[in-house]
Amino acid sequence: MQSVNLTGLLAEPERLRTFAAIVLGANQPEQIATAAGLPVSTVRTAVRRLQVGGLVTTGPAGFEPVTDAFKTAARADRPEREALDDDPAVDALLQACIRDGRITTMPTFPAKQKVVIGYLARLFEPDRDYSEPEVNDILRSWYHDYATLRRFLVDWHFLNRENGVYRKA
């Protein structure tokens, strides 16, 4: 099931209130109607629609919510993430630290930091000189502490710095 289908199922207030009552434990039409503050006939119509849509099923005690439908829809609609590296272990680390072109978590373990910094080194062209402001502009779009990134790039010999000019090592 896709999230757009779930949204459509719950877009009508009567179905939303009916589903909420079932989630909260009401399982018979009369109980659901009381909990939702709706007429029994409206509840019956809403339950049928929710059953057809896969959000409600019938169990031994009465109606039951199918709450896993939300997880399924979220997973189905999640876009495929592009691999950041050919090596699965490196890719897993980068995926854990980088989201939407930004570093969200900087690893504390130096070897892992070096992997993330090595990934950023790919942003720089070989045989090209960069001023410090140019390096800062490139790194600022990736992480709030761009000065630390710049220092790591130099400390781990991904960039060379001489007289305020940076060059890919």
C-alpha positions as a Markdown table, in Angstrom:
| # | Residue | x | y | z |
|---|---|---|---|---|
| 1 | Met | 0.0 | 0.0 | 0.0 |
| 2 | Gln | 1.2 | 3.5 | -0.8 |
| 3 | Ser | 1.1 | 6.5 | 1.5 |
| 4 | Val | -1.2 | 8.3 | -1.0 |
| 5 | Asn | -3.7 | 5.4 | -0.6 |
| 6 | Leu | -3.6 | 5.7 | 3.2 |
| 7 | Thr | -4.0 | 9.5 | 3.0 |
| 8 | Gly | -7.0 | 9.0 | 0.8 |
| 9 | Leu | -8.5 | 6.4 | 3.2 |
| 10 | Leu | -8.2 | 8.7 | 6.2 |
| 11 | Ala | -9.0 | 12.0 | 4.4 |
| 12 | Glu | -12.7 | 11.8 | 5.2 |
| 13 | Pro | -13.4 | 12.8 | 8.8 |
| 14 | Glu | -15.9 | 9.9 | 9.4 |
| 15 | Arg | -13.3 | 7.3 | 8.3 |
| 16 | Leu | -10.6 | 8.9 | 10.3 |
| 17 | Arg | -12.7 | 9.0 | 13.5 |
| 18 | Thr | -13.8 | 5.4 | 12.8 |
| 19 | Phe | -10.3 | 4.2 | 12.4 |
| 20 | Ala | -9.2 | 6.1 | 15.5 |
| 21 | Ala | -11.9 | 4.4 | 17.6 |
| 22 | Ile | -10.8 | 1.0 | 16.3 |
| 23 | Val | -7.2 | 1.8 | 17.1 |
| 24 | Leu | -8.2 | 2.8 | 20.6 |
| 25 | Gly | -9.9 | -0.5 | 21.2 |
| 26 | Ala | -13.5 | -0.3 | 20.0 |
| 27 | Asn | -14.2 | -3.4 | 18.0 |
| 28 | Gln | -18.0 | -3.6 | 17.4 |
| 29 | Pro | -20.0 | -1.1 | 15.3 |
| 30 | Glu | -22.0 | 0.2 | 18.3 |
| 31 | Gln | -18.8 | 0.7 | 20.4 |
| 32 | Ile | -17.1 | 2.4 | 17.5 |
| 33 | Ala | -20.1 | 4.7 | 16.9 |
| 34 | Thr | -20.1 | 5.7 | 20.6 |
| 35 | Ala | -16.3 | 6.3 | 20.7 |
| 36 | Ala | -16.3 | 8.2 | 17.4 |
| 37 | Gly | -19.5 | 10.1 | 18.0 |
| 38 | Leu | -21.0 | 8.9 | 14.7 |
| 39 | Pro | -24.2 | 7.1 | 13.7 |
| 40 | Val | -23.9 | 3.4 | 13.4 |
| 41 | Ser | -24.8 | 3.5 | 9.7 |
| 42 | Thr | -21.9 | 5.9 | 9.0 |
| 43 | Val | -19.6 | 3.7 | 11.0 |
| 44 | Arg | -20.6 | 0.6 | 9.0 |
| 45 | Thr | -20.0 | 2.4 | 5.7 |
| 46 | Ala | -16.6 | 3.7 | 7.0 |
| 47 | Val | -15.5 | 0.3 | 8.2 |
| 48 | Arg | -16.3 | -1.3 | 4.9 |
| 49 | Arg | -14.2 | 1.3 | 3.1 |
| 50 | Leu | -11.4 | 0.8 | 5.6 |
| 51 | Gln | -11.6 | -3.0 | 5.1 |
| 52 | Val | -11.4 | -2.7 | 1.3 |
| 53 | Gly | -8.5 | -0.3 | 1.7 |
| 54 | Gly | -6.6 | -2.7 | 4.0 |
| 55 | Leu | -6.6 | -0.7 | 7.2 |
| 56 | Val | -9.2 | -2.7 | 9.1 |
| 57 | Thr | -9.6 | -6.5 | 9.3 |
| 58 | Thr | -12.0 | -8.7 | 11.2 |
| 59 | Gly | -10.6 | -10.7 | 14.1 |
| 60 | Pro | -12.2 | -13.0 | 16.7 |
| 61 | Ala | -13.3 | -10.1 | 18.9 |
| 62 | Gly | -14.5 | -7.9 | 16.1 |
| 63 | Phe | -12.8 | -5.2 | 14.0 |
| 64 | Glu | -9.0 | -4.8 | 14.3 |
| 65 | Pro | -6.7 | -2.1 | 12.9 |
| 66 | Val | -3.9 | -3.1 | 10.5 |
| 67 | Thr | -1.3 | -0.7 | 11.8 |
| 68 | Asp | 1.5 | -2.3 | 9.9 |
| 69 | Ala | 0.1 | -0.7 | 6.8 |
| 70 | Phe | 1.7 | 2.5 | 7.8 |
| 71 | Lys | 5.2 | 0.9 | 8.0 |
| 72 | Thr | 4.6 | -0.8 | 4.7 |
| 73 | Ala | 3.5 | 2.4 | 2.9 |
| 74 | Ala | 6.5 | 4.3 | 4.3 |
| 75 | Arg | 8.9 | 1.7 | 3.1 |
| 76 | Ala | 7.3 | 1.4 | -0.3 |
| 77 | Asp | 7.4 | 5.2 | -0.9 |
| 78 | Arg | 10.9 | 5.6 | 0.4 |
| 79 | Pro | 13.2 | 6.6 | -2.5 |
| 80 | Glu | 16.1 | 4.4 | -3.3 |
| 81 | Arg | 19.3 | 5.9 | -1.9 |
| 82 | Glu | 22.2 | 6.2 | -4.2 |
| 83 | Ala | 25.3 | 4.4 | -3.1 |
| 84 | Leu | 28.0 | 6.8 | -2.0 |
| 85 | Asp | 30.9 | 4.3 | -2.4 |
| 86 | Asp | 31.5 | 1.0 | -4.2 |
| 87 | Asp | 32.7 | -0.6 | -1.0 |
| 88 | Pro | 29.7 | -1.7 | 1.0 |
| 89 | Ala | 31.3 | -1.1 | 4.4 |
| 90 | Val | 32.4 | 2.4 | 3.4 |
| 91 | Asp | 29.0 | 3.1 | 1.8 |
| 92 | Ala | 27.2 | 2.0 | 5.0 |
| 93 | Leu | 29.4 | 4.5 | 7.1 |
| 94 | Leu | 28.8 | 7.3 | 4.6 |
| 95 | Gln | 25.1 | 6.6 | 4.5 |
| 96 | Ala | 24.9 | 6.8 | 8.3 |
| 97 | Cys | 26.7 | 10.1 | 8.3 |
| 98 | Ile | 25.5 | 11.9 | 5.2 |
| 99 | Arg | 21.9 | 12.8 | 4.3 |
| 100 | Asp | 20.8 | 15.0 | 1.3 |
| 101 | Gly | 24.3 | 16.2 | 0.6 |
| 102 | Arg | 25.1 | 17.2 | 4.2 |
| 103 | Ile | 27.0 | 15.6 | 7.0 |
| 104 | Thr | 24.5 | 15.0 | 9.7 |
| 105 | Thr | 26.8 | 13.1 | 12.1 |
| 106 | Met | 30.5 | 13.4 | 12.3 |
| 107 | Pro | 32.0 | 10.2 | 13.6 |
| 108 | Thr | 34.1 | 10.5 | 16.7 |
| 109 | Phe | 36.4 | 7.5 | 15.9 |
| 110 | Pro | 39.4 | 8.9 | 13.9 |
| 111 | Ala | 39.4 | 6.1 | 11.3 |
| 112 | Lys | 35.7 | 6.7 | 10.5 |
| 113 | Gln | 36.3 | 10.5 | 10.4 |
| 114 | Lys | 39.0 | 9.9 | 7.9 |
| 115 | Val | 36.6 | 8.0 | 5.6 |
| 116 | Val | 34.1 | 10.8 | 5.7 |
| 117 | Ile | 36.8 | 13.4 | 5.1 |
| 118 | Gly | 38.2 | 11.3 | 2.2 |
| 119 | Tyr | 34.7 | 11.3 | 0.7 |
| 120 | Leu | 34.7 | 15.1 | 0.9 |
| 121 | Ala | 38.2 | 15.2 | -0.8 |
| 122 | Arg | 36.4 | 14.1 | -3.9 |
| 123 | Leu | 34.9 | 17.6 | -4.2 |
| 124 | Phe | 38.3 | 19.1 | -5.1 |
| 125 | Glu | 39.8 | 18.9 | -8.5 |
| 126 | Pro | 43.4 | 17.8 | -8.9 |
| 127 | Asp | 46.0 | 20.3 | -10.2 |
| 128 | Arg | 43.8 | 23.3 | -9.2 |
| 129 | Asp | 44.6 | 25.9 | -6.6 |
| 130 | Tyr | 41.9 | 26.9 | -4.1 |
| 131 | Ser | 41.9 | 30.0 | -1.9 |
| 132 | Glu | 40.8 | 29.5 | 1.7 |
| 133 | Pro | 37.4 | 31.2 | 1.1 |
| 134 | Glu | 36.8 | 28.9 | -1.9 |
| 135 | Val | 37.5 | 25.8 | 0.3 |
| 136 | Asn | 35.3 | 27.3 | 3.0 |
| 137 | Asp | 32.4 | 27.8 | 0.5 |
| 138 | Ile | 32.7 | 24.2 | -0.7 |
| 139 | Leu | 32.8 | 22.8 | 2.8 |
| 140 | Arg | 30.2 | 25.1 | 4.4 |
| 141 | Ser | 27.5 | 23.5 | 2.2 |
| 142 | Trp | 28.4 | 20.1 | 3.8 |
| 143 | Tyr | 28.8 | 20.8 | 7.5 |
| 144 | His | 28.4 | 23.7 | 9.9 |
| 145 | Asp | 32.0 | 23.4 | 11.2 |
| 146 | Tyr | 33.7 | 23.8 | 7.9 |
| 147 | Ala | 37.0 | 25.0 | 9.6 |
| 148 | Thr | 37.3 | 21.6 | 11.2 |
| 149 | Leu | 36.7 | 19.8 | 7.9 |
| 150 | Arg | 39.3 | 22.0 | 6.3 |
| 151 | Arg | 41.8 | 21.2 | 9.0 |
| 152 | Phe | 41.0 | 17.4 | 8.7 |
| 153 | Leu | 41.5 | 17.6 | 4.9 |
| 154 | Val | 45.0 | 19.0 | 5.5 |
| 155 | Asp | 45.9 | 16.9 | 8.6 |
| 156 | Trp | 45.1 | 13.7 | 6.7 |
| 157 | His | 46.9 | 14.9 | 3.6 |
| 158 | Phe | 43.9 | 15.1 | 1.3 |
| 159 | Leu | 44.7 | 18.7 | 0.7 |
| 160 | Asn | 48.0 | 20.5 | 0.8 |
| 161 | Arg | 48.2 | 24.0 | 2.2 |
| 162 | Glu | 50.9 | 26.5 | 1.3 |
| 163 | Asn | 50.7 | 30.3 | 1.8 |
| 164 | Gly | 46.9 | 30.2 | 2.1 |
| 165 | Val | 46.5 | 28.2 | -1.1 |
| 166 | Tyr | 45.0 | 24.7 | -1.1 |
| 167 | Arg | 45.6 | 22.0 | -3.6 |
| 168 | Lys | 44.4 | 18.4 | -3.7 |
| 169 | Ala | 47.2 | 16.1 | -2.6 |
